[in-house]
Amino acid sequence: MASNKLQRTNDDIQFVLSNLLRQVKDPRVNQGSLTSITRVDTTGDLRYCKVYVSILGNVDEKEFKKGVKSASPWLRRELGLALNLRYTPELIFELDKSIEYGAHIHSVMESLNISGDSEDEDM
């Protein structure tokens, strides 16, 4: 479990990076209709930061990772300018499919079409 200071730092990094990702001009990064940063995990020494990105829509994962990796130095520099940290962490991007999985589960539950009235009739 992260300390309060580290959690606040994670929240700040998430906020700044979400704004910066919209400014990236690389078409490999902006290929999804909705891109959001779902979670940020920073190591205790602030050297590395894992950024979990969720993209809604059809996306080529390899191309997205290449695009984000090429934009990573610019993102890191802008992050360092925006936040006053001892070290600007190295950014490691991972794709997070939890929103897509949640939408799939929701559609499966909707397709079941189970009514809740059958329990009341049994009693």
VENGIQUI-V397823 format. One record per pair of residues at least 12 apart in sequence whose C-alpha atoms are under 10 Angstrom apart, sorted by the first residue. I is the first residue (numbers start at 1). J is the second residue. D is the distance in whole Angstrom. If there is no record, write none. Layout:
# VENGIQUI-V397823
i=I j=J d=D
i=I j=J d=D
This chain:
# VENGIQUI-V397823
i=2 j=41 d=9
i=2 j=42 d=9
i=2 j=43 d=9
i=2 j=44 d=8
i=3 j=44 d=9
i=5 j=44 d=10
i=6 j=41 d=9
i=6 j=42 d=7
i=6 j=43 d=8
i=6 j=44 d=7
i=6 j=45 d=10
i=6 j=46 d=9
i=7 j=40 d=9
i=7 j=41 d=9
i=7 j=42 d=9
i=9 j=40 d=9
i=9 j=41 d=10
i=9 j=42 d=8
i=9 j=46 d=9
i=9 j=83 d=9
i=9 j=85 d=9
i=10 j=39 d=8
i=10 j=40 d=6
i=10 j=41 d=6
i=10 j=42 d=6
i=10 j=43 d=10
i=10 j=46 d=10
i=10 j=49 d=9
i=10 j=50 d=10
i=10 j=51 d=10
i=11 j=39 d=8
i=11 j=40 d=7
i=11 j=41 d=9
i=12 j=40 d=9
i=12 j=79 d=10
i=12 j=82 d=9
i=12 j=83 d=8
i=13 j=39 d=10
i=13 j=40 d=7
i=13 j=41 d=9
i=13 j=42 d=9
i=13 j=49 d=9
i=13 j=51 d=9
i=13 j=79 d=7
i=13 j=80 d=10
i=13 j=82 d=9
i=13 j=83 d=8
i=13 j=89 d=10
i=14 j=36 d=10
i=14 j=37 d=7
i=14 j=38 d=8
i=14 j=39 d=7
i=14 j=40 d=6
i=14 j=41 d=9
i=14 j=51 d=8
i=14 j=52 d=9
i=15 j=37 d=9
i=15 j=40 d=10
i=16 j=75 d=9
i=16 j=78 d=9
i=16 j=79 d=7
i=16 j=82 d=7
i=16 j=83 d=8
i=17 j=36 d=10
i=17 j=37 d=8
i=17 j=40 d=10
i=17 j=51 d=9
i=17 j=75 d=7
i=17 j=76 d=9
i=17 j=78 d=9
i=17 j=79 d=7
i=17 j=82 d=10
i=18 j=35 d=8
i=18 j=36 d=7
i=18 j=37 d=6
i=18 j=38 d=9
i=18 j=53 d=9
i=19 j=36 d=10
i=19 j=37 d=10
i=20 j=74 d=9
i=20 j=75 d=7
i=20 j=76 d=10
i=20 j=78 d=8
i=20 j=79 d=8
i=21 j=35 d=8
i=21 j=36 d=9
i=21 j=37 d=9
i=21 j=68 d=9
i=21 j=71 d=9
i=21 j=75 d=8
i=22 j=35 d=8
i=22 j=36 d=10
i=23 j=75 d=10
i=24 j=67 d=9
i=24 j=68 d=9
i=24 j=71 d=7
i=24 j=74 d=9
i=24 j=75 d=9
i=25 j=67 d=10
i=25 j=71 d=9
i=26 j=64 d=9
i=26 j=67 d=6
i=26 j=68 d=8
i=26 j=70 d=9
i=26 j=71 d=8
i=27 j=63 d=9
i=27 j=64 d=9
i=27 j=67 d=8
i=28 j=59 d=9
i=28 j=60 d=8
i=28 j=61 d=9
i=28 j=62 d=9
i=28 j=63 d=6
i=28 j=64 d=5
i=28 j=65 d=8
i=28 j=66 d=8
i=28 j=67 d=5
i=28 j=68 d=8
i=28 j=70 d=10
i=29 j=55 d=10
i=29 j=59 d=9
i=29 j=60 d=10
i=29 j=61 d=10
i=29 j=63 d=8
i=29 j=64 d=5
i=29 j=65 d=8
i=29 j=66 d=8
i=29 j=67 d=5
i=29 j=68 d=6
i=29 j=69 d=10
i=29 j=70 d=10
i=29 j=71 d=9
i=30 j=55 d=9
i=30 j=59 d=9
i=30 j=64 d=8
i=30 j=67 d=9
i=30 j=68 d=10
i=31 j=55 d=9
i=31 j=56 d=10
i=31 j=57 d=9
i=31 j=58 d=8
i=31 j=59 d=6
i=31 j=60 d=8
i=31 j=63 d=9
i=31 j=64 d=8
i=32 j=54 d=9
i=32 j=55 d=6
i=32 j=56 d=6
i=32 j=57 d=5
i=32 j=58 d=6
i=32 j=59 d=6
i=32 j=60 d=9
i=32 j=64 d=9
i=33 j=55 d=7
i=33 j=56 d=6
i=33 j=57 d=6
i=33 j=58 d=8
i=33 j=59 d=9
i=34 j=54 d=8
i=34 j=55 d=6
i=34 j=56 d=5
i=34 j=57 d=7
i=35 j=53 d=7
i=35 j=54 d=6
i=35 j=55 d=5
i=35 j=56 d=7
i=35 j=57 d=9
i=36 j=52 d=9
i=36 j=53 d=6
i=36 j=54 d=5
i=36 j=55 d=7
i=36 j=56 d=9
i=36 j=96 d=10
i=36 j=99 d=10
i=37 j=51 d=7
i=37 j=52 d=6
i=37 j=53 d=4
i=37 j=54 d=6
i=37 j=55 d=9
i=37 j=93 d=10
i=37 j=94 d=10
i=37 j=95 d=9
i=37 j=96 d=9
i=38 j=51 d=8
i=38 j=52 d=6
i=38 j=53 d=6
i=38 j=54 d=6
i=38 j=55 d=10
i=38 j=95 d=10
i=38 j=96 d=7
i=38 j=97 d=10
i=38 j=98 d=9
i=38 j=99 d=9
i=39 j=51 d=6
i=39 j=52 d=5
i=39 j=53 d=7
i=39 j=54 d=9
i=39 j=94 d=10
i=39 j=96 d=9
i=40 j=52 d=6
i=40 j=53 d=9
i=40 j=91 d=10
i=40 j=92 d=10
i=40 j=93 d=9
i=41 j=92 d=10
i=42 j=89 d=8
i=42 j=90 d=9
i=42 j=91 d=9
i=42 j=92 d=10
i=43 j=89 d=9
i=45 j=86 d=9
i=45 j=87 d=8
i=45 j=89 d=9
i=46 j=85 d=8
i=46 j=86 d=8
i=46 j=87 d=6
i=46 j=88 d=7
i=46 j=89 d=5
i=46 j=90 d=9
i=47 j=86 d=9
i=47 j=87 d=6
i=47 j=88 d=7
i=47 j=89 d=4
i=47 j=90 d=6
i=47 j=91 d=9
i=48 j=87 d=9
i=48 j=88 d=8
i=48 j=89 d=5
i=48 j=90 d=5
i=48 j=91 d=6
i=48 j=92 d=7
i=49 j=88 d=9
i=49 j=89 d=6
i=49 j=90 d=6
i=49 j=91 d=5
i=49 j=92 d=6
i=49 j=93 d=8
i=50 j=89 d=9
i=50 j=90 d=8
i=50 j=91 d=6
i=50 j=92 d=5
i=50 j=93 d=6
i=50 j=94 d=7
i=51 j=91 d=7
i=51 j=92 d=6
i=51 j=93 d=5
i=51 j=94 d=6
i=51 j=95 d=8
i=51 j=96 d=9
i=52 j=92 d=9
i=52 j=93 d=6
i=52 j=94 d=5
i=52 j=95 d=6
i=52 j=96 d=6
i=52 j=97 d=9
i=53 j=93 d=7
i=53 j=94 d=6
i=53 j=95 d=5
i=53 j=96 d=5
i=53 j=97 d=8
i=53 j=98 d=10
i=54 j=94 d=9
i=54 j=95 d=6
i=54 j=96 d=5
i=54 j=97 d=6
i=54 j=98 d=8
i=54 j=99 d=7
i=54 j=100 d=8
i=55 j=95 d=8
i=55 j=96 d=8
i=55 j=97 d=8
i=55 j=98 d=10
i=55 j=99 d=8
i=55 j=100 d=8
i=56 j=97 d=9
i=56 j=99 d=8
i=56 j=100 d=7
i=56 j=103 d=10
i=57 j=100 d=9
i=61 j=94 d=10
i=61 j=95 d=8
i=64 j=93 d=10
i=64 j=95 d=9
i=65 j=92 d=10
i=65 j=93 d=7
i=65 j=94 d=8
i=65 j=95 d=8
i=68 j=91 d=10
i=68 j=92 d=9
i=68 j=93 d=7
i=69 j=91 d=9
i=69 j=92 d=8
i=69 j=93 d=8
i=72 j=90 d=8
i=72 j=91 d=7
i=72 j=92 d=9
i=72 j=93 d=9
i=73 j=90 d=9
i=73 j=91 d=9
i=75 j=90 d=10
i=75 j=91 d=8
i=76 j=88 d=7
i=76 j=89 d=7
i=76 j=90 d=7
i=76 j=91 d=7
i=77 j=89 d=10
